[in-house]
Amino acid sequence: MMNGCFLIGKVCEKPTYEEKEKKEMKMVVRVDHPYRNIDGTLSCDEFKIKLWRGIGEEVKQVCDVGTIVAIRGRLCSKKESDDNYNAYIIAESVSYPDRNSVINHLK
């Protein structure tokens, strides 16, 4: 069995610590659909991403809202009730397709 996902999108919520212990961060990434709606507009999905210490600190330092990120990770879900699951992606690596904006941010 295999559980893996890959997405490229824009940061729409900067990473923040999810709990007081500061072990993991969460952020939201917006990904456009590859097609237009009937009215000609592009829709998008927003994904909750969980980042562990090292990755989370790096992303928090170099990303602003609107930064393009490529995330490789795995899909995870927690059962909320009989019919409801809360799904999110646990990031295993994050890269920056638009490296120039990241380099300029670090200067």
Sequence and secondary structure as in RCSB ss.txt:
>XXXX:A:sequence
MMNGCFLIGKVCEKPTYEEKEKKEMKMVVRVDHPYRNIDGTLSCDEFKIKLWRGIGEEVKQVCDVGTIVAIRGRL
CSKKESDDNYNAYIIAESVSYPDRNSVINHLK
>XXXX:A:secstr
    EEEEEEEEEEEEESSTT SEEEEEEEEEEEEE TTS EEEEEEEEEEEHHHHHHHHHH  TT EEEEEEEE
EEEE SSS EEEEEEEEEEE SSHHHHHHHH 
